[in-house]
């Protein structure tokens, strides 16, 4: 649900258009009348809110485990891997990447190889990036030299 709201916000609202303009060209957005400082602050607040919501969901899922300094390290790395799999900057791509990782890890556990589920997630990342360097839904940019 949060991803749907985020997608709508970024793609179909005025602040979302301003966020995309600022991310594309900071100076040009300012010249076009976008309050760049306000949009950057809004983006950080939005990202922090989503991170807090995600942390609450993870904490309720792992409520019986001992929390230490590295509690979310592997989960954070896997979230980054999901975003790279789907294509950086592509919200539906991040969802697709997360689903692909979840299904792959579940299949590995179902097959009886519980200890390899984390390694398989990173192997999937390497294989996808070998054939699609921009991710599954990301665009490949041609670089002129």
N, CA, C and O atoms as CSV, one atom per row, in Angstrom:
chain,resi,resn,atom,element,x,y,z
A,1,UNK,N,N,0.821,-1.177,0.000
A,1,UNK,CA,C,0.000,0.000,0.000
A,1,UNK,C,C,0.879,1.261,0.000
A,1,UNK,O,O,0.603,2.225,-0.714
A,2,UNK,N,N,1.939,1.233,0.813
A,2,UNK,CA,C,2.833,2.392,0.853
A,2,UNK,C,C,3.487,2.649,-0.500
A,2,UNK,O,O,3.664,3.799,-0.902
A,3,UNK,N,N,3.846,1.573,-1.203
A,3,UNK,CA,C,4.480,1.739,-2.515
A,3,UNK,C,C,3.497,2.339,-3.519
A,3,UNK,O,O,3.897,3.135,-4.369
A,4,UNK,N,N,2.228,1.970,-3.434
A,4,UNK,CA,C,1.212,2.546,-4.312
A,4,UNK,C,C,1.033,4.031,-4.060
A,4,UNK,O,O,0.940,4.820,-5.000
A,5,UNK,N,N,0.986,4.411,-2.793
A,5,UNK,CA,C,0.865,5.827,-2.436
A,5,UNK,C,C,2.101,6.593,-2.896
A,5,UNK,O,O,1.987,7.698,-3.426
A,6,UNK,N,N,3.277,6.010,-2.695
A,6,UNK,CA,C,4.515,6.666,-3.120
A,6,UNK,C,C,4.553,6.832,-4.637
A,6,UNK,O,O,4.943,7.887,-5.139
A,7,UNK,N,N,4.149,5.799,-5.363
A,7,UNK,CA,C,4.128,5.885,-6.824
A,7,UNK,C,C,3.182,6.984,-7.281
A,7,UNK,O,O,3.527,7.780,-8.154
A,8,UNK,N,N,1.989,7.030,-6.694
A,8,UNK,CA,C,1.033,8.080,-7.054
A,8,UNK,C,C,1.608,9.455,-6.743
A,8,UNK,O,O,1.510,10.373,-7.558
A,9,UNK,N,N,2.210,9.596,-5.566
A,9,UNK,CA,C,2.769,10.883,-5.155
A,9,UNK,C,C,3.855,11.349,-6.118
A,9,UNK,O,O,3.871,12.512,-6.522
A,10,UNK,N,N,4.751,10.457,-6.481
A,10,UNK,CA,C,5.884,10.844,-7.325
A,10,UNK,C,C,5.453,11.097,-8.768
A,10,UNK,O,O,5.978,12.002,-9.418
A,11,UNK,N,N,4.516,10.321,-9.272
A,11,UNK,CA,C,4.178,10.416,-10.694
A,11,UNK,C,C,3.039,11.377,-11.017
A,11,UNK,O,O,3.003,11.927,-12.118
A,12,UNK,N,N,2.105,11.596,-10.085
A,12,UNK,CA,C,0.889,12.309,-10.457
A,12,UNK,C,C,0.583,13.554,-9.641
A,12,UNK,O,O,-0.511,14.103,-9.774
A,13,UNK,N,N,1.493,14.021,-8.810
A,13,UNK,CA,C,1.231,15.223,-8.022
A,13,UNK,C,C,2.274,16.295,-8.334
A,13,UNK,O,O,3.343,16.023,-8.880
A,14,UNK,N,N,1.919,17.518,-7.964
A,14,UNK,CA,C,2.836,18.632,-8.200
A,14,UNK,C,C,4.145,18.490,-7.410
A,14,UNK,O,O,5.214,18.716,-7.977
A,15,UNK,N,N,4.099,18.123,-6.122
A,15,UNK,CA,C,5.376,17.906,-5.418
A,15,UNK,C,C,6.198,16.773,-6.034
A,15,UNK,O,O,7.428,16.832,-6.046
A,16,UNK,N,N,5.526,15.752,-6.541
A,16,UNK,CA,C,6.241,14.655,-7.196
A,16,UNK,C,C,6.939,15.118,-8.458
A,16,UNK,O,O,8.075,14.729,-8.729
A,17,UNK,N,N,6.256,15.949,-9.228
A,17,UNK,CA,C,6.875,16.505,-10.437
A,17,UNK,C,C,8.072,17.366,-10.062
A,17,UNK,O,O,9.104,17.334,-10.733
A,18,UNK,N,N,7.930,18.136,-8.986
A,18,UNK,CA,C,9.042,18.973,-8.526
A,18,UNK,C,C,10.204,18.107,-8.038
A,18,UNK,O,O,11.365,18.436,-8.282
A,19,UNK,N,N,9.901,17.000,-7.349
A,19,UNK,CA,C,10.970,16.100,-6.889
A,19,UNK,C,C,11.721,15.518,-8.079
A,19,UNK,O,O,12.949,15.438,-8.059
A,20,UNK,N,N,10.992,15.113,-9.113
A,20,UNK,CA,C,11.659,14.559,-10.293
A,20,UNK,C,C,12.478,15.623,-11.008
A,20,UNK,O,O,13.557,15.331,-11.523
A,21,UNK,N,N,11.976,16.856,-11.045
A,21,UNK,CA,C,12.723,17.939,-11.688
A,21,UNK,C,C,14.011,18.236,-10.931
A,21,UNK,O,O,15.064,18.416,-11.542
A,22,UNK,N,N,13.931,18.288,-9.607
A,22,UNK,CA,C,15.120,18.568,-8.795
A,22,UNK,C,C,16.131,17.435,-8.926
A,22,UNK,O,O,17.335,17.685,-8.973
A,23,UNK,N,N,15.657,16.197,-8.984
A,23,UNK,CA,C,16.599,15.081,-9.110
A,23,UNK,C,C,17.254,15.063,-10.483
A,23,UNK,O,O,18.389,14.612,-10.629
A,24,UNK,N,N,16.541,15.553,-11.486
A,24,UNK,CA,C,17.106,15.562,-12.837
A,24,UNK,C,C,18.125,16.683,-13.009
A,24,UNK,O,O,19.235,16.445,-13.484
A,25,UNK,N,N,17.753,17.903,-12.625
A,25,UNK,CA,C,18.659,19.049,-12.765
A,25,UNK,C,C,18.327,20.070,-11.684
A,25,UNK,O,O,17.335,20.793,-11.767
A,26,UNK,N,N,19.175,20.108,-10.682
A,26,UNK,CA,C,18.991,20.952,-9.505
A,26,UNK,C,C,18.843,22.427,-9.893
A,26,UNK,O,O,17.906,23.097,-9.458
A,27,UNK,N,N,19.765,22.921,-10.706
A,27,UNK,CA,C,19.775,24.347,-11.059
A,27,UNK,C,C,18.611,24.723,-11.964
A,27,UNK,O,O,17.978,25.758,-11.756
A,28,UNK,N,N,18.319,23.901,-12.960
A,28,UNK,CA,C,17.228,24.207,-13.886
A,28,UNK,C,C,15.884,24.212,-13.164
A,28,UNK,O,O,15.020,25.031,-13.476
A,29,UNK,N,N,15.700,23.317,-12.211
A,29,UNK,CA,C,14.449,23.297,-11.450
A,29,UNK,C,C,14.285,24.600,-10.675
A,29,UNK,O,O,13.189,25.157,-10.615
A,30,UNK,N,N,15.365,25.083,-10.086
A,30,UNK,CA,C,15.313,26.354,-9.376
A,30,UNK,C,C,14.991,27.510,-10.300
A,30,UNK,O,O,14.248,28.417,-9.922
A,31,UNK,N,N,15.540,27.493,-11.511
A,31,UNK,CA,C,15.262,28.553,-12.480
A,31,UNK,C,C,13.821,28.516,-12.975
A,31,UNK,O,O,13.288,29.538,-13.408
A,32,UNK,N,N,13.190,27.352,-12.913
A,32,UNK,CA,C,11.802,27.222,-13.358
A,32,UNK,C,C,10.799,27.535,-12.249
A,32,UNK,O,O,9.594,27.383,-12.449
A,33,UNK,N,N,11.273,27.964,-11.099
A,33,UNK,CA,C,10.383,28.389,-10.030
A,33,UNK,C,C,10.154,27.371,-8.933
A,33,UNK,O,O,9.341,27.604,-8.038
A,34,UNK,N,N,10.845,26.258,-8.982
A,34,UNK,CA,C,10.705,25.247,-7.935
A,34,UNK,C,C,11.524,25.683,-6.726
A,34,UNK,O,O,12.694,26.040,-6.858
A,35,UNK,N,N,10.912,25.655,-5.560
A,35,UNK,CA,C,11.632,25.950,-4.325
A,35,UNK,C,C,12.463,24.710,-3.984
A,35,UNK,O,O,11.978,23.783,-3.335
A,36,UNK,N,N,13.700,24.707,-4.425
A,36,UNK,CA,C,14.551,23.522,-4.357
A,36,UNK,C,C,14.788,23.084,-2.916
A,36,UNK,O,O,14.710,21.893,-2.615
A,37,UNK,N,N,15.077,24.026,-2.023
A,37,UNK,CA,C,15.333,23.667,-0.625
A,37,UNK,C,C,14.113,22.997,0.007
A,37,UNK,O,O,14.241,22.032,0.760
A,38,UNK,N,N,12.948,23.517,-0.306
A,38,UNK,CA,C,11.717,22.943,0.246
A,38,UNK,C,C,11.476,21.532,-0.290
A,38,UNK,O,O,11.065,20.647,0.459
A,39,UNK,N,N,11.725,21.322,-1.566
A,39,UNK,CA,C,11.513,20.003,-2.169
A,39,UNK,C,C,12.526,18.999,-1.629
A,39,UNK,O,O,12.175,17.850,-1.363
A,40,UNK,N,N,13.773,19.417,-1.464
A,40,UNK,CA,C,14.789,18.516,-0.906
A,40,UNK,C,C,14.413,18.133,0.524
A,40,UNK,O,O,14.529,16.968,0.903
A,41,UNK,N,N,13.966,19.099,1.313
A,41,UNK,CA,C,13.532,18.813,2.680
A,41,UNK,C,C,12.339,17.865,2.679
A,41,UNK,O,O,12.298,16.910,3.455
A,42,UNK,N,N,11.367,18.128,1.806
A,42,UNK,CA,C,10.190,17.260,1.695
A,42,UNK,C,C,10.590,15.835,1.328
A,42,UNK,O,O,10.040,14.871,1.860
A,43,UNK,N,N,11.548,15.708,0.418
A,43,UNK,CA,C,12.001,14.385,-0.006
A,43,UNK,C,C,12.672,13.638,1.142
A,43,UNK,O,O,12.437,12.444,1.326
A,44,UNK,N,N,13.501,14.331,1.910
A,44,UNK,CA,C,14.142,13.689,3.062
A,44,UNK,C,C,13.115,13.284,4.119
A,44,UNK,O,O,13.222,12.206,4.705
A,45,UNK,N,N,12.127,14.135,4.364
A,45,UNK,CA,C,11.078,13.804,5.336
A,45,UNK,C,C,10.278,12.602,4.847
A,45,UNK,O,O,9.966,11.705,5.630
A,46,UNK,N,N,9.946,12.578,3.563
A,46,UNK,CA,C,9.204,11.452,2.992
A,46,UNK,C,C,10.010,10.157,3.098
A,46,UNK,O,O,9.477,9.119,3.489
A,47,UNK,N,N,11.282,10.223,2.750
A,47,UNK,CA,C,12.138,9.042,2.843
A,47,UNK,C,C,12.290,8.555,4.273
A,47,UNK,O,O,12.276,7.351,4.528
A,48,UNK,N,N,12.434,9.485,5.203
A,48,UNK,CA,C,12.559,9.109,6.616
A,48,UNK,C,C,11.269,8.490,7.135
A,48,UNK,O,O,11.303,7.542,7.920
A,49,UNK,N,N,10.140,9.021,6.700
A,49,UNK,CA,C,8.852,8.460,7.108
A,49,UNK,C,C,8.692,7.040,6.591
A,49,UNK,O,O,8.251,6.153,7.322
A,50,UNK,N,N,9.049,6.824,5.332
A,50,UNK,CA,C,8.954,5.478,4.767
A,50,UNK,C,C,9.931,4.523,5.449
A,50,UNK,O,O,9.602,3.359,5.677
A,51,UNK,N,N,11.126,5.007,5.773
A,51,UNK,CA,C,12.092,4.162,6.489
A,51,UNK,C,C,11.564,3.799,7.873
A,51,UNK,O,O,11.720,2.662,8.316
A,52,UNK,N,N,10.946,4.748,8.551
A,52,UNK,CA,C,10.357,4.467,9.862
A,52,UNK,C,C,9.219,3.464,9.771
A,52,UNK,O,O,9.098,2.578,10.616
A,53,UNK,N,N,8.382,3.604,8.742
A,53,UNK,CA,C,7.285,2.648,8.555
A,53,UNK,C,C,7.837,1.254,8.274
A,53,UNK,O,O,7.332,0.262,8.800
A,54,UNK,N,N,8.864,1.185,7.454
A,54,UNK,CA,C,9.489,-0.108,7.170
A,54,UNK,C,C,10.121,-0.709,8.409
A,54,UNK,O,O,10.031,-1.917,8.629
A,55,UNK,N,N,10.759,0.120,9.218
A,55,UNK,CA,C,11.381,-0.367,10.455
A,55,UNK,C,C,10.329,-0.896,11.423
A,55,UNK,O,O,10.558,-1.892,12.108
A,56,UNK,N,N,9.178,-0.232,11.482
A,56,UNK,CA,C,8.107,-0.723,12.353
A,56,UNK,C,C,7.593,-2.078,11.873
A,56,UNK,O,O,7.317,-2.963,12.682
A,57,UNK,N,N,7.465,-2.238,10.561
A,57,UNK,CA,C,7.006,-3.526,10.029
A,57,UNK,C,C,8.011,-4.633,10.317
A,57,UNK,O,O,7.631,-5.741,10.698
A,58,UNK,N,N,9.286,-4.334,10.137
A,58,UNK,CA,C,10.326,-5.331,10.398
A,58,UNK,C,C,10.377,-5.662,11.887
A,58,UNK,O,O,10.529,-6.826,12.258
A,59,UNK,N,N,10.252,-4.653,12.738
A,59,UNK,CA,C,10.314,-4.884,14.182
A,59,UNK,C,C,9.151,-5.749,14.657
A,59,UNK,O,O,9.327,-6.577,15.551
A,60,UNK,N,N,7.970,-5.572,14.077
A,60,UNK,CA,C,6.849,-6.418,14.489
A,60,UNK,C,C,7.028,-7.846,13.988
A,60,UNK,O,O,6.578,-8.792,14.635
A,61,UNK,N,N,7.674,-8.007,12.853
A,61,UNK,CA,C,7.909,-9.345,12.307
A,61,UNK,C,C,8.939,-10.105,13.138
A,61,UNK,O,O,8.793,-11.304,13.373
A,62,UNK,N,N,9.984,-9.396,13.584
A,62,UNK,CA,C,11.059,-10.003,14.367
A,62,UNK,C,C,10.937,-9.653,15.846
A,62,UNK,O,O,11.952,-9.412,16.500
A,63,UNK,N,N,9.743,-9.619,16.378
A,63,UNK,CA,C,9.544,-9.141,17.750
A,63,UNK,C,C,10.178,-10.038,18.805
A,63,UNK,O,O,10.479,-9.562,19.899
A,64,UNK,N,N,10.390,-11.315,18.516
A,64,UNK,CA,C,10.946,-12.214,19.515
A,64,UNK,C,C,12.455,-12.289,19.525
A,64,UNK,O,O,13.028,-12.930,20.406
A,65,UNK,N,N,13.123,-11.652,18.567
A,65,UNK,CA,C,14.576,-11.763,18.491
A,65,UNK,C,C,15.251,-10.650,19.279
A,65,UNK,O,O,14.659,-9.610,19.566
A,66,UNK,N,N,16.492,-10.900,19.615
A,66,UNK,CA,C,17.286,-9.907,20.336
A,66,UNK,C,C,17.746,-8.835,19.348
A,66,UNK,O,O,18.293,-9.149,18.290
A,67,UNK,N,N,17.526,-7.593,19.692
A,67,UNK,CA,C,17.911,-6.485,18.822
A,67,UNK,C,C,19.323,-6.048,19.199
A,67,UNK,O,O,19.610,-5.786,20.367
A,68,UNK,N,N,20.205,-5.973,18.194
A,68,UNK,CA,C,21.568,-5.503,18.418
A,68,UNK,C,C,21.929,-4.500,17.333
A,68,UNK,O,O,21.071,-4.083,16.554
A,69,UNK,N,N,23.186,-4.118,17.282
A,69,UNK,CA,C,23.609,-3.080,16.334
A,69,UNK,C,C,23.481,-3.495,14.882
A,69,UNK,O,O,23.267,-2.644,14.018
A,70,UNK,N,N,23.604,-4.757,14.595
A,70,UNK,CA,C,23.543,-5.221,13.211
A,70,UNK,C,C,22.191,-5.844,12.879
A,70,UNK,O,O,22.085,-6.656,11.960
A,71,UNK,N,N,21.162,-5.463,13.628
A,71,UNK,CA,C,19.840,-6.061,13.478
A,71,UNK,C,C,19.307,-5.944,12.052
A,71,UNK,O,O,18.803,-6.924,11.504
A,72,UNK,N,N,19.408,-4.787,11.456
A,72,UNK,CA,C,18.830,-4.590,10.134
A,72,UNK,C,C,19.836,-4.517,9.011
A,72,UNK,O,O,19.478,-4.143,7.895
A,73,UNK,N,N,21.086,-4.862,9.269
A,73,UNK,CA,C,22.127,-4.713,8.246
A,73,UNK,C,C,21.838,-5.572,7.024
A,73,UNK,O,O,21.860,-5.071,5.900
A,74,UNK,N,N,21.572,-6.842,7.224
A,74,UNK,CA,C,21.308,-7.728,6.095
A,74,UNK,C,C,20.012,-7.343,5.387
A,74,UNK,O,O,19.926,-7.422,4.161
A,75,UNK,N,N,19.004,-6.927,6.153
A,75,UNK,CA,C,17.747,-6.499,5.538
A,75,UNK,C,C,17.951,-5.240,4.696
A,75,UNK,O,O,17.368,-5.112,3.620
A,76,UNK,N,N,18.772,-4.317,5.180
A,76,UNK,CA,C,19.062,-3.108,4.417
A,76,UNK,C,C,19.807,-3.410,3.132
A,76,UNK,O,O,19.525,-2.824,2.087
A,77,UNK,N,N,20.761,-4.328,3.213
A,77,UNK,CA,C,21.503,-4.720,2.012
A,77,UNK,C,C,20.569,-5.393,1.020
A,77,UNK,O,O,20.656,-5.146,-0.183
A,78,UNK,N,N,19.675,-6.243,1.519
A,78,UNK,CA,C,18.727,-6.908,0.617
A,78,UNK,C,C,17.748,-5.912,-0.002
A,78,UNK,O,O,17.350,-6.078,-1.155
A,79,UNK,N,N,17.358,-4.890,0.737
A,79,UNK,CA,C,16.488,-3.856,0.174
A,79,UNK,C,C,17.209,-3.116,-0.946
A,79,UNK,O,O,16.611,-2.811,-1.979
A,80,UNK,N,N,18.482,-2.828,-0.745
A,80,UNK,CA,C,19.270,-2.179,-1.793
A,80,UNK,C,C,19.390,-3.090,-3.009
A,80,UNK,O,O,19.277,-2.632,-4.146
A,81,UNK,N,N,19.617,-4.375,-2.771
A,81,UNK,CA,C,19.709,-5.341,-3.871
A,81,UNK,C,C,18.393,-5.385,-4.639
A,81,UNK,O,O,18.400,-5.464,-5.867
A,82,UNK,N,N,17.262,-5.337,-3.932
A,82,UNK,CA,C,15.958,-5.343,-4.598
A,82,UNK,C,C,15.790,-4.104,-5.472
A,82,UNK,O,O,15.263,-4.192,-6.581
A,83,UNK,N,N,16.237,-2.955,-4.979
A,83,UNK,CA,C,16.143,-1.730,-5.772
A,83,UNK,C,C,17.031,-1.802,-7.004
A,83,UNK,O,O,16.631,-1.352,-8.078
A,84,UNK,N,N,18.225,-2.357,-6.869
A,84,UNK,CA,C,19.132,-2.495,-8.010
A,84,UNK,C,C,18.570,-3.503,-9.010
A,84,UNK,O,O,18.654,-3.287,-10.219
A,85,UNK,N,N,17.999,-4.596,-8.517
A,85,UNK,CA,C,17.402,-5.595,-9.407
A,85,UNK,C,C,16.312,-4.977,-10.264
A,85,UNK,O,O,16.244,-5.229,-11.467
A,86,UNK,N,N,15.460,-4.172,-9.650
A,86,UNK,CA,C,14.353,-3.578,-10.386
A,86,UNK,C,C,14.763,-2.412,-11.249
A,86,UNK,O,O,14.101,-2.122,-12.245
A,87,UNK,N,N,15.827,-1.742,-10.898
A,87,UNK,CA,C,16.269,-0.552,-11.618
A,87,UNK,C,C,16.227,0.640,-10.688
A,87,UNK,O,O,15.163,1.007,-10.190
A,88,UNK,N,N,17.368,1.242,-10.451
A,88,UNK,CA,C,17.450,2.371,-9.524
A,88,UNK,C,C,16.567,3.511,-10.033
A,88,UNK,O,O,16.606,3.858,-11.214
A,89,UNK,N,N,15.776,4.085,-9.135
A,89,UNK,CA,C,14.905,5.191,-9.493
A,89,UNK,C,C,13.571,4.756,-10.065
A,89,UNK,O,O,12.791,5.600,-10.506
A,90,UNK,N,N,13.291,3.484,-10.070
A,90,UNK,CA,C,12.057,2.957,-10.634
A,90,UNK,C,C,11.280,2.274,-9.508
A,90,UNK,O,O,11.658,1.189,-9.067
A,91,UNK,N,N,10.206,2.896,-9.043
A,91,UNK,CA,C,9.469,2.373,-7.892
A,91,UNK,C,C,8.837,1.010,-8.192
A,91,UNK,O,O,9.010,0.085,-7.398
A,92,UNK,N,N,8.112,0.849,-9.307
A,92,UNK,CA,C,7.585,-0.495,-9.605
A,92,UNK,C,C,8.703,-1.519,-9.794
A,92,UNK,O,O,8.516,-2.698,-9.493
A,93,UNK,N,N,9.849,-1.086,-10.283
A,93,UNK,CA,C,10.987,-1.984,-10.436
A,93,UNK,C,C,11.498,-2.479,-9.097
A,93,UNK,O,O,11.870,-3.645,-8.964
A,94,UNK,N,N,11.519,-1.594,-8.096
A,94,UNK,CA,C,11.952,-2.011,-6.758
A,94,UNK,C,C,10.989,-3.042,-6.176
A,94,UNK,O,O,11.411,-3.992,-5.516
A,95,UNK,N,N,9.697,-2.848,-6.423
A,95,UNK,CA,C,8.709,-3.825,-5.959
A,95,UNK,C,C,8.935,-5.161,-6.656
A,95,UNK,O,O,8.914,-6.213,-6.017
A,96,UNK,N,N,9.152,-5.116,-7.972
A,96,UNK,CA,C,9.407,-6.347,-8.730
A,96,UNK,C,C,10.685,-7.029,-8.245
A,96,UNK,O,O,10.721,-8.251,-8.105
A,97,UNK,N,N,11.725,-6.249,-7.991
A,97,UNK,CA,C,12.974,-6.809,-7.479
A,97,UNK,C,C,12.787,-7.464,-6.122
A,97,UNK,O,O,13.337,-8.535,-5.867
A,98,UNK,N,N,12.011,-6.827,-5.248
A,98,UNK,CA,C,11.734,-7.410,-3.942
A,98,UNK,C,C,10.939,-8.699,-4.044
A,98,UNK,O,O,11.209,-9.665,-3.329
A,99,UNK,N,N,9.953,-8.711,-4.940
A,99,UNK,CA,C,9.175,-9.940,-5.140
A,99,UNK,C,C,10.042,-11.057,-5.703
A,99,UNK,O,O,9.932,-12.207,-5.279
A,100,UNK,N,N,10.901,-10.718,-6.654
A,100,UNK,CA,C,11.793,-11.726,-7.235
A,100,UNK,C,C,12.712,-12.315,-6.166
A,100,UNK,O,O,12.913,-13.528,-6.108
A,101,UNK,N,N,13.263,-11.450,-5.327
A,101,UNK,CA,C,14.138,-11.941,-4.255
A,101,UNK,C,C,13.372,-12.803,-3.263
A,101,UNK,O,O,13.859,-13.853,-2.843
A,102,UNK,N,N,12.177,-12.365,-2.890
A,102,UNK,CA,C,11.380,-13.124,-1.931
A,102,UNK,C,C,10.997,-14.498,-2.450
A,102,UNK,O,O,11.091,-15.492,-1.731
A,103,UNK,N,N,10.564,-14.548,-3.708
A,103,UNK,CA,C,10.185,-15.837,-4.303
A,103,UNK,C,C,11.405,-16.743,-4.421
A,103,UNK,O,O,11.330,-17.934,-4.121
A,104,UNK,N,N,12.526,-16.175,-4.858
A,104,UNK,CA,C,13.744,-16.977,-5.004
A,104,UNK,C,C,14.193,-17.545,-3.661
A,104,UNK,O,O,14.511,-18.730,-3.563
A,105,UNK,N,N,14.221,-16.704,-2.627
A,105,UNK,CA,C,14.628,-17.178,-1.302
A,105,UNK,C,C,13.658,-18.232,-0.771
A,105,UNK,O,O,14.083,-19.204,-0.147
A,106,UNK,N,N,12.365,-18.047,-1.012
A,106,UNK,CA,C,11.384,-19.035,-0.555
A,106,UNK,C,C,11.572,-20.368,-1.258
A,106,UNK,O,O,11.444,-21.425,-0.639
A,107,UNK,N,N,11.876,-20.323,-2.549
A,107,UNK,CA,C,12.113,-21.568,-3.287
A,107,UNK,C,C,13.361,-22.287,-2.779
A,107,UNK,O,O,13.386,-23.515,-2.692
A,108,UNK,N,N,14.392,-21.515,-2.446
A,108,UNK,CA,C,15.624,-22.119,-1.923
A,108,UNK,C,C,15.353,-22.784,-0.574
A,108,UNK,O,O,15.823,-23.894,-0.323
A,109,UNK,N,N,14.599,-22.112,0.292
A,109,UNK,CA,C,14.257,-22.693,1.596
A,109,UNK,C,C,13.369,-23.920,1.397
A,109,UNK,O,O,13.557,-24.936,2.066
A,110,UNK,N,N,12.407,-23.830,0.485
A,110,UNK,CA,C,11.508,-24.952,0.201
A,110,UNK,C,C,12.289,-26.171,-0.301
A,110,UNK,O,O,11.934,-27.311,-0.001
A,111,UNK,N,N,13.352,-25.917,-1.066
A,111,UNK,CA,C,14.167,-27.016,-1.586
A,111,UNK,C,C,15.060,-27.629,-0.505
A,111,UNK,O,O,15.684,-28.665,-0.734
A,112,UNK,N,N,15.122,-27.003,0.657
A,112,UNK,CA,C,15.882,-27.578,1.759
A,112,UNK,C,C,17.268,-26.999,1.957
A,112,UNK,O,O,18.057,-27.542,2.730
A,113,UNK,N,N,17.580,-25.909,1.276
A,113,UNK,CA,C,18.907,-25.294,1.387
A,113,UNK,C,C,18.813,-23.977,2.154
A,113,UNK,O,O,19.154,-22.919,1.626
A,114,UNK,N,N,18.354,-24.047,3.387
A,114,UNK,CA,C,18.126,-22.844,4.191
A,114,UNK,C,C,19.359,-21.966,4.320
A,114,UNK,O,O,19.252,-20.740,4.277
A,115,UNK,N,N,20.511,-22.566,4.477
A,115,UNK,CA,C,21.745,-21.819,4.698
A,115,UNK,C,C,22.215,-21.026,3.496
A,115,UNK,O,O,23.069,-20.150,3.629
A,116,UNK,N,N,21.672,-21.319,2.326
A,116,UNK,CA,C,22.130,-20.655,1.107
A,116,UNK,C,C,21.188,-19.563,0.614
A,116,UNK,O,O,21.437,-18.975,-0.438
A,117,UNK,N,N,20.115,-19.277,1.344
A,117,UNK,CA,C,19.124,-18.333,0.824
A,117,UNK,C,C,19.699,-16.932,0.627
A,117,UNK,O,O,19.340,-16.256,-0.337
A,118,UNK,N,N,20.583,-16.483,1.518
A,118,UNK,CA,C,21.176,-15.155,1.358
A,118,UNK,C,C,22.144,-15.128,0.183
A,118,UNK,O,O,22.181,-14.156,-0.571
A,119,UNK,N,N,22.913,-16.171,0.026
A,119,UNK,CA,C,23.863,-16.235,-1.090
A,119,UNK,C,C,23.132,-16.268,-2.424
A,119,UNK,O,O,23.571,-15.640,-3.388
A,120,UNK,N,N,22.024,-16.991,-2.489
A,120,UNK,CA,C,21.268,-17.088,-3.742
A,120,UNK,C,C,20.706,-15.722,-4.132
A,120,UNK,O,O,20.634,-15.405,-5.319
A,121,UNK,N,N,20.307,-14.910,-3.150
A,121,UNK,CA,C,19.800,-13.572,-3.455
A,121,UNK,C,C,20.863,-12.740,-4.172
A,121,UNK,O,O,20.556,-12.020,-5.122
A,122,UNK,N,N,22.101,-12.840,-3.717
A,122,UNK,CA,C,23.169,-12.069,-4.347
A,122,UNK,C,C,23.590,-12.676,-5.686
A,122,UNK,O,O,24.019,-11.954,-6.587
A,123,UNK,N,N,23.471,-13.983,-5.818
A,123,UNK,CA,C,23.753,-14.621,-7.111
A,123,UNK,C,C,22.731,-14.168,-8.145
A,123,UNK,O,O,23.084,-13.911,-9.296
A,124,UNK,N,N,21.459,-14.068,-7.740
A,124,UNK,CA,C,20.422,-13.563,-8.651
A,124,UNK,C,C,20.762,-12.142,-9.083
A,124,UNK,O,O,20.598,-11.799,-10.253
A,125,UNK,N,N,21.233,-11.313,-8.159
A,125,UNK,CA,C,21.632,-9.944,-8.502
A,125,UNK,C,C,22.733,-9.953,-9.552
A,125,UNK,O,O,22.656,-9.219,-10.537
A,126,UNK,N,N,23.743,-10.766,-9.352
A,126,UNK,CA,C,24.867,-10.813,-10.297
A,126,UNK,C,C,24.400,-11.271,-11.669
A,126,UNK,O,O,24.796,-10.696,-12.683
A,127,UNK,N,N,23.563,-12.302,-11.710
A,127,UNK,CA,C,23.082,-12.825,-12.997
A,127,UNK,C,C,22.240,-11.782,-13.724
A,127,UNK,O,O,22.408,-11.581,-14.927
A,128,UNK,N,N,21.341,-11.120,-13.010
A,128,UNK,CA,C,20.497,-10.100,-13.649
A,128,UNK,C,C,21.351,-8.953,-14.169
A,128,UNK,O,O,21.132,-8.480,-15.284
A,129,UNK,N,N,22.321,-8.495,-13.380
A,129,UNK,CA,C,23.146,-7.365,-13.808
A,129,UNK,C,C,24.085,-7.724,-14.957
A,129,UNK,O,O,24.520,-6.843,-15.698
A,130,UNK,N,N,24.399,-9.008,-15.110
A,130,UNK,CA,C,25.219,-9.409,-16.257
A,130,UNK,C,C,24.459,-9.197,-17.565
A,130,UNK,O,O,25.045,-8.794,-18.569
A,131,UNK,N,N,23.162,-9.468,-17.548
A,131,UNK,CA,C,22.372,-9.376,-18.774
A,131,UNK,C,C,21.605,-8.066,-18.896
A,131,UNK,O,O,21.346,-7.610,-20.009
A,132,UNK,N,N,21.237,-7.452,-17.774
A,132,UNK,CA,C,20.523,-6.180,-17.771
A,132,UNK,C,C,21.200,-5.242,-16.776
A,132,UNK,O,O,20.761,-5.156,-15.629
A,133,UNK,N,N,22.258,-4.534,-17.182
A,133,UNK,CA,C,23.011,-3.691,-16.236
A,133,UNK,C,C,22.177,-2.599,-15.569
A,133,UNK,O,O,22.534,-2.129,-14.488
A,134,UNK,N,N,21.079,-2.190,-16.190
A,134,UNK,CA,C,20.227,-1.167,-15.591
A,134,UNK,C,C,19.166,-1.731,-14.672
A,134,UNK,O,O,18.363,-0.971,-14.129
A,135,UNK,N,N,19.137,-3.037,-14.479
A,135,UNK,CA,C,18.088,-3.676,-13.689
A,135,UNK,C,C,16.979,-4.178,-14.596
A,135,UNK,O,O,17.024,-3.982,-15.811
A,136,UNK,N,N,15.985,-4.824,-14.009
A,136,UNK,CA,C,14.914,-5.421,-14.803
A,136,UNK,C,C,14.070,-4.376,-15.526
A,136,UNK,O,O,13.774,-4.538,-16.710
A,137,UNK,N,N,13.680,-3.313,-14.836
A,137,UNK,CA,C,12.853,-2.277,-15.450
A,137,UNK,C,C,13.611,-0.975,-15.666
A,137,UNK,O,O,13.026,0.016,-16.103
A,138,UNK,N,N,14.894,-0.964,-15.369
A,138,UNK,CA,C,15.693,0.244,-15.545
A,138,UNK,C,C,16.064,0.448,-17.000
A,138,UNK,O,O,16.061,-0.493,-17.794
A,139,UNK,N,N,16.379,1.671,-17.334
A,139,UNK,CA,C,16.773,1.969,-18.709
A,139,UNK,C,C,18.289,1.947,-18.812
A,139,UNK,O,O,18.998,2.400,-17.914
A,140,UNK,N,N,18.763,1.418,-19.913
A,140,UNK,CA,C,20.208,1.418,-20.133
A,140,UNK,C,C,20.566,2.690,-20.886
A,140,UNK,O,O,20.032,2.959,-21.962
A,141,UNK,N,N,21.462,3.457,-20.317
A,141,UNK,CA,C,21.858,4.724,-20.917
A,141,UNK,C,C,23.086,4.513,-21.787
A,141,UNK,O,O,24.043,3.849,-21.389
A,142,UNK,N,N,23.041,5.082,-22.969
A,142,UNK,CA,C,24.183,5.014,-23.865
A,142,UNK,C,C,25.107,6.169,-23.517
A,142,UNK,O,O,24.687,7.325,-23.488
A,143,UNK,N,N,26.356,5.852,-23.257
A,143,UNK,CA,C,27.323,6.868,-22.876
A,143,UNK,C,C,28.232,7.159,-24.052
A,143,UNK,O,O,28.896,6.264,-24.574
A,144,UNK,N,N,28.256,8.425,-24.466
A,144,UNK,CA,C,29.129,8.826,-25.567
A,144,UNK,C,C,30.481,9.218,-25.002
A,144,UNK,O,O,30.576,9.951,-24.017
A,145,UNK,N,N,31.514,8.721,-25.640
A,145,UNK,CA,C,32.863,9.016,-25.164
A,145,UNK,C,C,33.570,9.868,-26.183
A,145,UNK,O,O,34.727,10.236,-25.984
